[in-house]
Amino acid sequence: MSEDSVITVPAAKIDRITKEERPDDRPKPGYKNKGYLFEFQFHLDAVGGGVRMINGYKINQYAILGVGIGLGGIYLSVNGQTINNDAAPYSGFYFPFFLYYSGDILKKDITPFYVLEAGYAVAYDPLPGGADGATYIRYNTINGGPMGSVGFGVRIYQNRKFVFTLSANLDFQYAHTDVYDQELGSYSASPPTNVYAHMVMLMPGLKIGLGLVR
């Protein structure tokens, strides 16, 4: 072939080659098999609710390991139990610190998943009780303890970074309380009673999460 030779290539072929070699950097929906994880969660259970944050690493399909912190509240009576006329003796704020383990059942953009948690929650009661000075004196203190959770749900991977989760969970929380109660007044006076009780609370609920895996 001489130096003056001319090679003719159809324009359609050049356009096809250019499109094949052009990189596409746009994020695509898809499964993320490993990477750092951050997730913010809302949870609602039978007696209260709260928010949580989880930070960890996804090792593979079956193992996401992390740590979490949260702020939750118990507002209603657990199992209908009352102590010394206190309708919700375990009510208050709970601050959980926990280990997080989860995994995907399928290696797909939308997959069922499982989750296990175990840790410790510190409890605080902002309204320990009160007295009107004439008819009664009542107060209670609460203390937290070990906590945990087991759950199953659906995880949706979007744009290879964002993750949405929805799960049904059974949470447990150990707590103990000290309730003091005394009726006053000339006709209704009674000796003071002080009840110390503890309970492992089982609380079914839902968790909704939005996070990143990268």
MDTraj code that builds the backbone (N, CA, C; nanometers):
import mdtraj as md
import numpy as np

residues = "MET SER GLU ASP SER VAL ILE THR VAL PRO ALA ALA LYS ILE ASP ARG ILE THR LYS GLU GLU ARG PRO ASP ASP ARG PRO LYS PRO GLY TYR LYS ASN LYS GLY TYR LEU PHE GLU PHE GLN PHE HIS LEU ASP ALA VAL GLY GLY GLY VAL ARG MET ILE ASN GLY TYR LYS ILE ASN GLN TYR ALA ILE LEU GLY VAL GLY ILE GLY LEU GLY GLY ILE TYR LEU SER VAL ASN GLY GLN THR ILE ASN ASN ASP ALA ALA PRO TYR SER GLY PHE TYR PHE PRO PHE PHE LEU TYR TYR SER GLY ASP ILE LEU LYS LYS ASP ILE THR PRO PHE TYR VAL LEU GLU ALA GLY TYR ALA VAL ALA TYR ASP PRO LEU PRO GLY GLY ALA ASP GLY ALA THR TYR ILE ARG TYR ASN THR ILE ASN GLY GLY PRO MET GLY SER VAL GLY PHE GLY VAL ARG ILE TYR GLN ASN ARG LYS PHE VAL PHE THR LEU SER ALA ASN LEU ASP PHE GLN TYR ALA HIS THR ASP VAL TYR ASP GLN GLU LEU GLY SER TYR SER ALA SER PRO PRO THR ASN VAL TYR ALA HIS MET VAL MET LEU MET PRO GLY LEU LYS ILE GLY LEU GLY LEU VAL ARG".split()
xyz = np.array([
    [0.0861, -0.1198, 0.0000],
    [0.0000, 0.0000, 0.0000],
    [0.0888, 0.1237, 0.0000],
    [0.0691, 0.2144, -0.0915],
    [0.1538, 0.3326, -0.1052],
    [0.1137, 0.4389, -0.0049],
    [0.2043, 0.5406, 0.0096],
    [0.1763, 0.6474, 0.1045],
    [0.0584, 0.7314, 0.0607],
    [0.0269, 0.7310, -0.0681],
    [-0.0834, 0.8131, -0.1177],
    [-0.2164, 0.7394, -0.1161],
    [-0.2190, 0.6156, -0.0654],
    [-0.3431, 0.5386, -0.0638],
    [-0.4429, 0.5983, 0.0335],
    [-0.5683, 0.5881, 0.0015],
    [-0.6762, 0.6409, 0.0850],
    [-0.7679, 0.5259, 0.1242],
    [-0.7950, 0.5141, 0.2549],
    [-0.8846, 0.4107, 0.3059],
    [-1.0185, 0.4739, 0.3365],
    [-1.1205, 0.4186, 0.2807],
    [-1.2563, 0.4717, 0.3007],
    [-1.3310, 0.3840, 0.4003],
    [-1.3837, 0.4485, 0.5058],
    [-1.4590, 0.3777, 0.6104],
    [-1.5977, 0.4395, 0.6176],
    [-1.7040, 0.3595, 0.6146],
    [-1.8405, 0.4142, 0.6229],
    [-1.8622, 0.4930, 0.7521],
    [-1.9331, 0.6043, 0.7407],
    [-1.9589, 0.6905, 0.8567],
    [-2.0337, 0.6170, 0.9670],
    [-2.1234, 0.5262, 0.9320],
    [-2.2004, 0.4523, 1.0323],
    [-2.1098, 0.3665, 1.1193],
    [-2.0043, 0.3094, 1.0577],
    [-1.9126, 0.2247, 1.1343],
    [-1.8303, 0.3078, 1.2315],
    [-1.7866, 0.4280, 1.1863],
    [-1.7108, 0.5157, 1.2755],
    [-1.7965, 0.5568, 1.3944],
    [-1.9220, 0.5890, 1.3679],
    [-2.0125, 0.6305, 1.4755],
    [-2.0361, 0.5178, 1.5748],
    [-2.0451, 0.3935, 1.5245],
    [-2.0655, 0.2790, 1.6130],
    [-1.9436, 0.2559, 1.7011],
    [-1.8238, 0.2653, 1.6431],
    [-1.7010, 0.2465, 1.7215],
    [-1.6880, 0.3541, 1.8280],
    [-1.7211, 0.4788, 1.7932],
    [-1.7116, 0.5893, 1.8892],
    [-1.8043, 0.5686, 2.0078],
    [-1.9262, 0.5203, 1.9808],
    [-2.0217, 0.4964, 2.0887],
    [-1.9771, 0.3828, 2.1788],
    [-1.9149, 0.2799, 2.1218],
    [-1.8703, 0.1661, 2.2015],
    [-1.7559, 0.2044, 2.2938],
    [-1.6704, 0.2974, 2.2507],
    [-1.5531, 0.3329, 2.3301],
    [-1.5804, 0.4463, 2.4287],
    [-1.6953, 0.5118, 2.4146],
    [-1.7252, 0.6240, 2.5013],
    [-1.7638, 0.5722, 2.6408],
    [-1.6915, 0.6127, 2.7462],
    [-1.7265, 0.5647, 2.8805],
    [-1.8543, 0.6293, 2.9311],
    [-1.9299, 0.5526, 3.0092],
    [-2.0528, 0.6018, 3.0695],
    [-2.0327, 0.6054, 3.2206],
    [-2.0092, 0.7263, 3.2717],
    [-1.9801, 0.7414, 3.4135],
    [-2.1055, 0.7666, 3.4972],
    [-2.2198, 0.7680, 3.4345],
    [-2.3416, 0.7922, 3.5103],
    [-2.3705, 0.6749, 3.6044],
    [-2.4122, 0.7042, 3.7276],
    [-2.4436, 0.5935, 3.8196],
    [-2.5622, 0.5136, 3.7694],
    [-2.5531, 0.3831, 3.7854],
    [-2.6592, 0.2934, 3.7414],
    [-2.7160, 0.2197, 3.8619],
    [-2.8441, 0.1902, 3.8572],
    [-2.8996, 0.1068, 3.9646],
    [-2.8282, -0.0275, 3.9665],
    [-2.8059, -0.0806, 4.0840],
    [-2.7405, -0.2098, 4.0878],
    [-2.6985, -0.2501, 4.2265],
    [-2.6712, -0.3754, 4.2393],
    [-2.6337, -0.4343, 4.3674],
    [-2.4922, -0.3935, 4.4045],
    [-2.4711, -0.3622, 4.5302],
    [-2.3384, -0.3276, 4.5821],
    [-2.2939, -0.4389, 4.6748],
    [-2.1868, -0.5091, 4.6371],
    [-2.1465, -0.6286, 4.7106],
    [-2.0586, -0.5988, 4.8312],
    [-1.9881, -0.4847, 4.8308],
    [-1.9047, -0.4502, 4.9443],
    [-1.8845, -0.2995, 4.9481],
    [-1.8460, -0.2495, 5.0638],
    [-1.8210, -0.1070, 5.0781],
    [-1.8613, -0.0568, 5.2156],
    [-1.8245, 0.0680, 5.2426],
    [-1.8604, 0.1307, 5.3702],
    [-2.0102, 0.1605, 5.3739],
    [-2.0677, 0.1439, 5.4915],
    [-2.2119, 0.1611, 5.5083],
    [-2.2406, 0.2680, 5.6121],
    [-2.3329, 0.3571, 5.5782],
    [-2.3919, 0.4496, 5.6758],
    [-2.5421, 0.4471, 5.6552],
    [-2.6176, 0.4331, 5.7640],
    [-2.7628, 0.4265, 5.7525],
    [-2.8288, 0.5028, 5.8663],
    [-2.9297, 0.5807, 5.8312],
    [-3.0121, 0.6531, 5.9291],
    [-3.1486, 0.5866, 5.9309],
    [-3.1989, 0.5569, 6.0510],
    [-3.3230, 0.4808, 6.0632],
    [-3.4252, 0.5514, 6.1519],
    [-3.5519, 0.5340, 6.1160],
    [-3.6648, 0.5648, 6.2020],
    [-3.7254, 0.4317, 6.2465],
    [-3.7642, 0.4222, 6.3723],
    [-3.8313, 0.2993, 6.4146],
    [-3.9536, 0.3311, 6.4990],
    [-4.0528, 0.2472, 6.4841],
    [-4.1786, 0.2603, 6.5561],
    [-4.2174, 0.1231, 6.6081],
    [-4.2400, 0.1133, 6.7395],
    [-4.2790, -0.0156, 6.7961],
    [-4.4072, -0.0014, 6.8764],
    [-4.4425, -0.1062, 6.9478],
    [-4.5733, -0.1123, 7.0130],
    [-4.5897, -0.0113, 7.1259],
    [-4.4799, 0.0359, 7.1853],
    [-4.4917, 0.1259, 7.3007],
    [-4.4168, 0.2574, 7.2827],
    [-4.3570, 0.2803, 7.1653],
    [-4.2820, 0.4039, 7.1457],
    [-4.2142, 0.4082, 7.0104],
    [-4.0995, 0.4742, 7.0038],
    [-4.0256, 0.4867, 6.8784],
    [-3.8997, 0.5687, 6.8983],
    [-3.8302, 0.5978, 6.7859],
    [-3.7083, 0.6751, 6.7957],
    [-3.6311, 0.6777, 6.6655],
    [-3.5063, 0.7213, 6.6748],
    [-3.4170, 0.7300, 6.5590],
    [-3.2846, 0.6634, 6.5937],
    [-3.2125, 0.6177, 6.4891],
    [-3.0853, 0.5483, 6.5094],
    [-2.9911, 0.5780, 6.3932],
    [-2.8600, 0.5648, 6.4177],
    [-2.7579, 0.5762, 6.3137],
    [-2.6656, 0.4555, 6.3220],
    [-2.6310, 0.4003, 6.2053],
    [-2.5459, 0.2816, 6.1967],
    [-2.4306, 0.3119, 6.1028],
    [-2.3104, 0.2750, 6.1442],
    [-2.1909, 0.2939, 6.0623],
    [-2.1132, 0.1627, 6.0611],
    [-2.0740, 0.1161, 5.9411],
    [-2.0041, -0.0118, 5.9347],
    [-1.9477, -0.0389, 5.7974],
    [-1.9276, -0.1673, 5.7687],
    [-1.8677, -0.2078, 5.6415],
    [-1.9368, -0.3343, 5.5914],
    [-1.9680, -0.3360, 5.4627],
    [-2.0250, -0.4547, 5.4006],
    [-1.9110, -0.5387, 5.3456],
    [-1.8870, -0.6547, 5.4063],
    [-1.7774, -0.7427, 5.3670],
    [-1.8131, -0.8205, 5.2421],
    [-1.9340, -0.8746, 5.2392],
    [-1.9831, -0.9483, 5.1231],
    [-2.1355, -0.9565, 5.1327],
    [-2.1943, -1.0411, 5.0500],
    [-2.3403, -1.0518, 5.0463],
    [-2.3997, -1.0884, 5.1819],
    [-2.3312, -1.1717, 5.2569],
    [-2.3896, -1.2278, 5.3778],
    [-2.3443, -1.1598, 5.5066],
    [-2.2592, -1.0589, 5.4989],
    [-2.2054, -1.0015, 5.6222],
    [-2.1867, -0.8505, 5.6101],
    [-2.2711, -0.7770, 5.6825],
    [-2.2524, -0.6338, 5.7053],
    [-2.2313, -0.6175, 5.8552],
    [-2.1160, -0.5648, 5.8952],
    [-2.0830, -0.5471, 6.0357],
    [-2.0732, -0.3984, 6.0667],
    [-2.1279, -0.3578, 6.1816],
    [-2.1228, -0.2176, 6.2168],
    [-2.1548, -0.1936, 6.3628],
    [-2.1557, -0.0666, 6.3992],
    [-2.1945, -0.0221, 6.5331],
    [-2.3016, 0.0844, 6.5177],
    [-2.3864, 0.0978, 6.6182],
    [-2.4952, 0.1927, 6.6090],
    [-2.5222, 0.2626, 6.7411],
    [-2.5826, 0.3801, 6.7315],
    [-2.6292, 0.4554, 6.8475],
    [-2.7710, 0.5026, 6.8169],
    [-2.8456, 0.5373, 6.9201],
    [-2.9817, 0.5805, 6.8947],
    [-3.0415, 0.6579, 7.0102],
    [-3.1601, 0.7085, 6.9856],
    [-3.2421, 0.7742, 7.0861],
    [-3.3837, 0.7233, 7.0687],
    [-3.4341, 0.6588, 7.1720],
    [-3.5682, 0.6034, 7.1652],
    [-3.6479, 0.6378, 7.2889],
    [-3.7772, 0.6222, 7.2776],
    [-3.8627, 0.6506, 7.3907],
    [-3.9683, 0.5441, 7.4102],
    [-3.9977, 0.5129, 7.5355],
    [-4.1103, 0.4268, 7.5713],
    [-4.2131, 0.5168, 7.6373],
    [-4.3313, 0.5237, 7.5770],
    [-4.4332, 0.6175, 7.6221],
    [-4.5549, 0.5497, 7.6839],
    [-4.5769, 0.4237, 7.6509],
    [-4.6965, 0.3535, 7.6955],
    [-4.6598, 0.2417, 7.7922],
    [-4.7601, 0.1856, 7.8546],
    [-4.7390, 0.0742, 7.9454],
    [-4.6990, -0.0508, 7.8668],
    [-4.5966, -0.1196, 7.9143],
    [-4.5514, -0.2430, 7.8515],
    [-4.6334, -0.3586, 7.9054],
    [-4.7032, -0.4297, 7.8168],
    [-4.7893, -0.5422, 7.8544],
    [-4.8986, -0.5022, 7.9527],
    [-4.9338, -0.3734, 7.9540],
    [-5.0395, -0.3279, 8.0438],
    [-5.0012, -0.3267, 8.1903],
    [-4.8732, -0.3374, 8.2225],
    [-4.8313, -0.3480, 8.3629],
    [-4.8329, -0.2117, 8.4315],
    [-4.8847, -0.2076, 8.5527],
    [-4.8800, -0.0887, 8.6370],
    [-4.8131, -0.1249, 8.7688],
    [-4.7448, -0.0270, 8.8278],
    [-4.6774, -0.0484, 8.9561],
    [-4.7070, 0.0719, 9.0449],
    [-4.7610, 0.0473, 9.1614],
    [-4.7868, 0.1552, 9.2582],
    [-4.8631, 0.2716, 9.1948],
    [-4.9683, 0.2403, 9.1199],
    [-5.0517, 0.3414, 9.0542],
    [-4.9809, 0.4154, 8.9411],
    [-4.8634, 0.3721, 8.9041],
    [-4.7930, 0.4313, 8.7894],
    [-4.8335, 0.3529, 8.6647],
    [-4.9015, 0.4197, 8.5713],
    [-4.9564, 0.3503, 8.4541],
    [-4.8486, 0.3058, 8.3562],
    [-4.7337, 0.3715, 8.3556],
    [-4.6254, 0.3349, 8.2628],
    [-4.4921, 0.3427, 8.3369],
    [-4.4657, 0.2465, 8.4242],
    [-4.3474, 0.2562, 8.5120],
    [-4.2138, 0.2488, 8.4391],
    [-4.2111, 0.2011, 8.3144],
    [-4.0850, 0.1916, 8.2413],
    [-4.0721, 0.3004, 8.1342],
    [-4.1619, 0.3984, 8.1366],
    [-4.1578, 0.5027, 8.0349],
    [-4.0377, 0.5947, 8.0563],
    [-3.9858, 0.6489, 7.9454],
    [-3.8717, 0.7378, 7.9507],
    [-3.7912, 0.7310, 7.8236],
    [-3.6744, 0.7922, 7.8246],
    [-3.5845, 0.7902, 7.7096],
    [-3.4812, 0.6788, 7.7266],
    [-3.4503, 0.6128, 7.6149],
    [-3.3497, 0.5065, 7.6145],
    [-3.2461, 0.5390, 7.5062],
    [-3.1182, 0.5292, 7.5425],
    [-3.0080, 0.5603, 7.4517],
    [-2.9298, 0.4312, 7.4245],
    [-2.9596, 0.3604, 7.3145],
    [-2.8927, 0.2326, 7.2887],
    [-2.7574, 0.2500, 7.2191],
    [-2.6625, 0.1657, 7.2560],
    [-2.5331, 0.1502, 7.1885],
    [-2.5224, 0.0017, 7.1535],
    [-2.5047, -0.0304, 7.0250],
    [-2.5199, -0.1708, 6.9877],
    [-2.4292, -0.2101, 6.8712],
    [-2.4053, -0.3416, 6.8604],
    [-2.3379, -0.4024, 6.7463],
    [-2.4429, -0.4443, 6.6454],
    [-2.4087, -0.4296, 6.5178],
    [-2.5049, -0.4523, 6.4093],
    [-2.4498, -0.5579, 6.3144],
    [-2.5326, -0.6571, 6.2822],
    [-2.4949, -0.7590, 6.1848],
    [-2.6124, -0.7826, 6.0908],
    [-2.5856, -0.7823, 5.9598],
    [-2.6917, -0.8013, 5.8626],
    [-2.6357, -0.8692, 5.7385],
    [-2.7243, -0.9197, 5.6525],
    [-2.6830, -0.9836, 5.5285],
    [-2.7972, -0.9905, 5.4296],
    [-2.7634, -0.9964, 5.3019],
    [-2.8631, -1.0074, 5.1954],
    [-2.8870, -1.1538, 5.1614],
    [-3.0121, -1.1892, 5.1402],
    [-3.0446, -1.3265, 5.1028],
    [-3.0206, -1.3493, 4.9544],
    [-3.0473, -1.2483, 4.8724],
    [-3.0250, -1.2566, 4.7286],
    [-2.9236, -1.1516, 4.6850],
    [-2.8537, -1.1800, 4.5774],
    [-2.7571, -1.0848, 4.5229],
    [-2.8247, -1.0062, 4.4111],
    [-2.9253, -0.9257, 4.4500],
    [-3.0056, -0.8523, 4.3529],
    [-3.0316, -0.7119, 4.4031],
    [-3.0764, -0.6249, 4.3079],
    [-3.1042, -0.4863, 4.3445],
    [-3.2096, -0.4767, 4.4539],
    [-3.3099, -0.5627, 4.4499],
    [-3.4133, -0.5698, 4.5533],
    [-3.4048, -0.7078, 4.6168],
    [-3.3710, -0.7123, 4.7441],
    [-3.3457, -0.8405, 4.8085],
    [-3.4011, -0.8430, 4.9500],
    [-3.4534, -0.9553, 4.9965],
    [-3.4821, -0.9707, 5.1397],
    [-3.3510, -0.9754, 5.2181],
    [-3.3563, -0.9334, 5.3435],
    [-3.2358, -0.9349, 5.4266],
    [-3.2730, -0.9687, 5.5703],
    [-3.1714, -1.0057, 5.6478],
    [-3.1881, -1.0359, 5.7894],
    [-3.0974, -0.9427, 5.8691],
    [-3.1310, -0.9230, 5.9969],
    [-3.0522, -0.8334, 6.0810],
    [-3.0583, -0.8806, 6.2258],
    [-2.9440, -0.8701, 6.2939],
    [-2.9326, -0.9002, 6.4364],
    [-2.8603, -0.7845, 6.5053],
    [-2.9045, -0.7499, 6.6260],
    [-2.8409, -0.6427, 6.7029],
    [-2.8277, -0.6859, 6.8485],
    [-2.7224, -0.6371, 6.9147],
    [-2.7042, -0.6634, 7.0576],
    [-2.6232, -0.5496, 7.1175],
    [-2.6656, -0.5036, 7.2350],
    [-2.5929, -0.3939, 7.2977],
    [-2.6478, -0.3606, 7.4349],
    [-2.6379, -0.2328, 7.4693],
    [-2.6778, -0.1845, 7.6022],
    [-2.7457, -0.0491, 7.5847],
    [-2.8526, -0.0243, 7.6612],
    [-2.9236, 0.1030, 7.6547],
    [-2.9232, 0.1704, 7.7912],
    [-2.8871, 0.2966, 7.7920],
    [-2.8952, 0.3793, 7.9125],
    [-3.0326, 0.4449, 7.9151],
    [-3.0980, 0.4465, 8.0311],
    [-3.2340, 0.4990, 8.0422],
    [-3.2366, 0.6265, 8.1259],
    [-3.3320, 0.7145, 8.0892],
    [-3.3490, 0.8399, 8.1624],
    [-3.4967, 0.8755, 8.1625],
    [-3.5500, 0.9091, 8.2794],
    [-3.6899, 0.9476, 8.2918],
    [-3.6970, 1.0982, 8.3175],
    [-3.7429, 1.1782, 8.2192],
    [-3.7483, 1.3232, 8.2396],
    [-3.8594, 1.3675, 8.3339],
    [-3.9573, 1.2789, 8.3591],
    [-4.0690, 1.3110, 8.4481],
    [-4.0814, 1.2018, 8.5536],
    [-3.9954, 1.2041, 8.6542],
    [-3.9939, 1.0937, 8.7518],
    [-4.1154, 1.0890, 8.8427],
    [-4.1961, 1.1919, 8.8440],
    [-4.3141, 1.1901, 8.9301],
    [-4.3435, 1.3285, 8.9826],
    [-4.4233, 1.3351, 9.0880],
    [-4.4583, 1.4648, 9.1438],
    [-4.5402, 1.4502, 9.2700],
    [-4.5772, 1.5635, 9.3237],
    [-4.6585, 1.5653, 9.4448],
    [-4.7333, 1.6974, 9.4509],
    [-4.8542, 1.6954, 9.5029],
    [-4.9266, 1.8212, 9.5206],
    [-4.9165, 1.8715, 9.6646],
    [-4.8442, 1.7981, 9.7502],
    [-4.8201, 1.8420, 9.8866],
    [-4.9331, 1.8133, 9.9829],
    [-5.0465, 1.7653, 9.9295],
    [-5.1611, 1.7439, 10.0175],
    [-5.2174, 1.6035, 10.0079],
    [-5.2221, 1.5450, 9.8874],
    [-5.2907, 1.4171, 9.8719],
    [-5.1983, 1.3019, 9.8344],
    [-5.0866, 1.3299, 9.7667],
    [-5.0028, 1.2167, 9.7303],
    [-4.8584, 1.2611, 9.7048],
    [-4.7707, 1.1644, 9.7134],
    [-4.6313, 1.1784, 9.6707],
    [-4.5995, 1.0538, 9.5884],
    [-4.5516, 1.0738, 9.4662],
    [-4.5202, 0.9586, 9.3819],
    [-4.4015, 0.9927, 9.2923],
    [-4.3078, 0.9014, 9.2853],
    [-4.1983, 0.9197, 9.1906],
    [-4.1443, 0.7823, 9.1524],
    [-4.0769, 0.7770, 9.0388],
    [-4.0133, 0.6518, 8.9984],
    [-3.8836, 0.6824, 8.9248],
    [-3.7926, 0.5911, 8.9332],
    [-3.6663, 0.6009, 8.8599],
    [-3.6521, 0.4758, 8.7745],
    [-3.5916, 0.4924, 8.6566],
    [-3.5717, 0.3780, 8.5681],
    [-3.4237, 0.3634, 8.5363],
    [-3.3843, 0.2411, 8.5103],
    [-3.2478, 0.2100, 8.4688],
    [-3.2539, 0.1134, 8.3514],
    [-3.1664, 0.1345, 8.2554],
    [-3.1645, 0.0484, 8.1374],
    [-3.0830, -0.0771, 8.1590],
    [-3.0469, -0.1419, 8.0480],
    [-2.9724, -0.2659, 8.0550],
    [-2.9494, -0.3225, 7.9168],
    [-2.9208, -0.4519, 7.9073],
    [-2.8965, -0.5147, 7.7765],
    [-3.0171, -0.4994, 7.6842],
    [-2.9874, -0.4862, 7.5545],
    [-3.0926, -0.4756, 7.4538],
    [-3.0522, -0.5540, 7.3301],
    [-3.1480, -0.5785, 7.2423],
    [-3.1176, -0.6501, 7.1190],
    [-3.2365, -0.6487, 7.0255],
    [-3.2155, -0.7057, 6.9065],
    [-3.3214, -0.7060, 6.8072],
    [-3.2929, -0.8133, 6.7029],
    [-3.3997, -0.8698, 6.6474],
    [-3.3902, -0.9613, 6.5344],
    [-3.4972, -0.9196, 6.4351],
    [-3.4630, -0.9212, 6.3055],
    [-3.5606, -0.8749, 6.2083],
    [-3.5345, -0.9252, 6.0681],
    [-3.6364, -0.9125, 5.9853],
    [-3.6302, -0.9456, 5.8430],
    [-3.6978, -0.8331, 5.7658],
    [-3.6474, -0.8072, 5.6438],
    [-3.7063, -0.7007, 5.5659],
    [-3.6635, -0.7041, 5.4210],
    [-3.6802, -0.5894, 5.3546],
    [-3.6455, -0.5728, 5.2142],
    [-3.5447, -0.4598, 5.2024],
    [-3.4368, -0.4848, 5.1269],
    [-3.3345, -0.3831, 5.1012],
    [-3.3310, -0.3523, 4.9520],
    [-3.3327, -0.2237, 4.9163],
    [-3.3342, -0.1800, 4.7769],
    [-3.2077, -0.0987, 4.7499],
    [-3.1266, -0.1444, 4.6549],
    [-3.0058, -0.0732, 4.6143],
    [-3.0383, 0.0180, 4.4966],
    [-3.0021, 0.1466, 4.5092],
    [-3.0300, 0.2432, 4.4044],
    [-2.9027, 0.3196, 4.3685],
    [-2.8783, 0.3391, 4.2369],
    [-2.7660, 0.4197, 4.1882],
    [-2.6309, 0.3741, 4.2422],
    [-2.6246, 0.2468, 4.2812],
    [-2.5011, 0.1835, 4.3307],
    [-2.4436, 0.2506, 4.4558],
    [-2.5175, 0.3398, 4.5165],
    [-2.4733, 0.4021, 4.6411],
    [-2.5848, 0.4067, 4.7445],
    [-2.7010, 0.4561, 4.7061],
    [-2.8105, 0.4743, 4.8006],
    [-2.8821, 0.3420, 4.8273],
    [-2.9213, 0.3250, 4.9534],
    [-2.9881, 0.2025, 4.9971],
    [-3.1111, 0.2409, 5.0794],
    [-3.2225, 0.1757, 5.0501],
    [-3.3459, 0.1936, 5.1265],
    [-3.3821, 0.0604, 5.1911],
    [-3.4189, 0.0622, 5.3187],
    [-3.4547, -0.0614, 5.3887],
    [-3.5880, -0.0444, 5.4609],
    [-3.6617, -0.1531, 5.4667],
    [-3.7861, -0.1614, 5.5433],
    [-3.7880, -0.2985, 5.6088],
    [-3.8014, -0.3030, 5.7412],
    [-3.7943, -0.4315, 5.8112],
    [-3.8946, -0.4379, 5.9246],
    [-3.9370, -0.5602, 5.9543],
    [-4.0177, -0.5908, 6.0728],
    [-3.9251, -0.6521, 6.1766],
    [-3.9288, -0.5990, 6.2989],
    [-3.8337, -0.6394, 6.4016],
    [-3.9036, -0.6766, 6.5316],
    [-3.8372, -0.7620, 6.6064],
    [-3.8762, -0.7887, 6.7444],
    [-3.7617, -0.7414, 6.8323],
    [-3.7832, -0.6325, 6.9059],
    [-3.6813, -0.5752, 6.9934],
    [-3.7025, -0.6236, 7.1362],
    [-3.5925, -0.6380, 7.2087],
    [-3.6059, -0.6636, 7.3521],
    [-3.5194, -0.5648, 7.4283],
    [-3.5653, -0.5278, 7.5451],
    [-3.4951, -0.4321, 7.6304],
    [-3.5145, -0.4711, 7.7760],
    [-3.4055, -0.4904, 7.8489],
    [-3.4136, -0.5141, 7.9929],
    [-3.4103, -0.3791, 8.0646],
    [-3.4968, -0.3638, 8.1632],
    [-3.4975, -0.2415, 8.2430],
    [-3.5473, -0.2738, 8.3827],
    [-3.5104, -0.1895, 8.4795],
    [-3.5671, -0.2036, 8.6131],
    [-3.6055, -0.0657, 8.6653],
    [-3.7019, -0.0639, 8.7536],
    [-3.7593, 0.0607, 8.8013],
    [-3.7818, 0.0548, 8.9514],
    [-3.7806, 0.1715, 9.0138],
    [-3.8062, 0.1849, 9.1572],
    [-3.9186, 0.2875, 9.1719],
    [-4.0351, 0.2422, 9.2161],
    [-4.1531, 0.3293, 9.2239],
    [-4.1909, 0.3509, 9.3705],
    [-4.1943, 0.4792, 9.4096],
    [-4.2328, 0.5165, 9.5466],
    [-4.3688, 0.5840, 9.5399],
    [-4.4584, 0.5450, 9.6307],
    [-4.5942, 0.6009, 9.6281],
    [-4.6456, 0.6130, 9.7715],
    [-4.7083, 0.7283, 9.8018],
    [-4.7704, 0.7472, 9.9328],
    [-4.8898, 0.8409, 9.9190],
    [-5.0046, 0.7945, 9.9706],
    [-5.1241, 0.8784, 9.9758],
    [-5.1230, 0.9577, 10.1068],
    [-5.1587, 1.0863, 10.0991],
    [-5.1591, 1.1736, 10.2162],
    [-5.3014, 1.2177, 10.2486],
    [-5.3158, 1.3003, 10.3483],
    [-5.4477, 1.3527, 10.3861],
    [-5.5003, 1.2851, 10.5107],
    [-5.5858, 1.3565, 10.5823],
    [-5.6339, 1.3058, 10.7111],
    [-5.7205, 1.1825, 10.6962],
    [-5.7894, 1.1660, 10.5838],
    [-5.8784, 1.0519, 10.5682],
    [-5.8192, 0.9415, 10.4797],
    [-5.7228, 0.9782, 10.3962],
    [-5.6689, 0.8795, 10.3023],
    [-5.5214, 0.8510, 10.3257],
    [-5.4726, 0.8860, 10.4455],
    [-5.3312, 0.8641, 10.4717],
    [-5.2989, 0.7152, 10.4669],
    [-5.1836, 0.6830, 10.4093],
    [-5.1406, 0.5436, 10.4013],
    [-4.9900, 0.5384, 10.4151],
    [-4.9385, 0.4255, 10.4619],
    [-4.7932, 0.4142, 10.4720],
    [-4.7306, 0.4149, 10.3323],
    [-4.6094, 0.4658, 10.3187],
    [-4.5444, 0.4694, 10.1868],
    [-4.5101, 0.3285, 10.1390],
    [-4.5156, 0.3097, 10.0092],
    [-4.4751, 0.1831, 9.9494],
    [-4.3647, 0.2104, 9.8483],
    [-4.2715, 0.1211, 9.8435],
    [-4.1586, 0.1358, 9.7524],
    [-4.1408, 0.0009, 9.6817],
    [-4.1626, -0.0009, 9.5503],
    [-4.1594, -0.1248, 9.4739],
    [-4.0423, -0.1206, 9.3771],
    [-3.9602, -0.2233, 9.3833],
    [-3.8482, -0.2386, 9.2907],
    [-3.8817, -0.3554, 9.1990],
    [-3.8816, -0.3295, 9.0676],
    [-3.9222, -0.4328, 8.9729],
    [-3.8318, -0.4283, 8.8497],
    [-3.8279, -0.5398, 8.7788],
    [-3.7503, -0.5443, 8.6548],
    [-3.8296, -0.6236, 8.5513],
    [-3.7943, -0.6028, 8.4236],
    [-3.8697, -0.6660, 8.3164],
    [-3.7838, -0.6730, 8.1902],
    [-3.8002, -0.7807, 8.1135],
    [-3.7480, -0.7889, 7.9771],
    [-3.8644, -0.7560, 7.8851],
    [-3.8598, -0.6399, 7.8238],
    [-3.9697, -0.5934, 7.7399],
    [-3.9513, -0.6439, 7.5972],
    [-4.0536, -0.7068, 7.5421],
    [-4.0547, -0.7523, 7.4030],
    [-4.1439, -0.6586, 7.3235],
    [-4.0879, -0.5965, 7.2187],
    [-4.1583, -0.4898, 7.1486],
    [-4.1505, -0.5121, 6.9973],
    [-4.2558, -0.5646, 6.9332],
    [-4.2567, -0.5751, 6.7876],
    [-4.2701, -0.4370, 6.7246],
    [-4.2056, -0.4195, 6.6079],
    [-4.2130, -0.2890, 6.5439],
    [-4.1597, -0.2901, 6.4021],
    [-4.1510, -0.1705, 6.3433],
    [-4.1023, -0.1488, 6.2077],
    [-3.9850, -0.0526, 6.2101],
    [-3.8904, -0.0746, 6.1175],
    [-3.7776, 0.0168, 6.0989],
    [-3.7682, 0.0558, 5.9525],
    [-3.7496, 0.1848, 5.9257],
    [-3.7310, 0.2389, 5.7922],
    [-3.5952, 0.3060, 5.7864],
    [-3.5118, 0.2683, 5.6877],
    [-3.3769, 0.3206, 5.6811],
    [-3.3418, 0.3763, 5.5445],
    [-3.2564, 0.4781, 5.5452],
    [-3.2010, 0.5351, 5.4217],
    [-3.0512, 0.5510, 5.4436],
    [-2.9708, 0.4944, 5.3524],
    [-2.8271, 0.4963, 5.3751],
    [-2.7454, 0.4966, 5.2472],
    [-2.6144, 0.4811, 5.2675],
    [-2.5171, 0.4798, 5.1589],
    [-2.4284, 0.3571, 5.1737],
    [-2.3949, 0.2948, 5.0620],
    [-2.2932, 0.1913, 5.0572],
    [-2.1969, 0.2306, 4.9464],
    [-2.0698, 0.2535, 4.9809],
    [-1.9747, 0.2953, 4.8771],
    [-1.8342, 0.2489, 4.9102],
])
top = md.Topology()
chain = top.add_chain()
for i, resn in enumerate(residues, 1):
    res = top.add_residue(resn, chain, resSeq=i)
    for name in ("N", "CA", "C"):
        top.add_atom(name, md.element.get_by_symbol(name[0]), res)
traj = md.Trajectory(xyz[None], top)
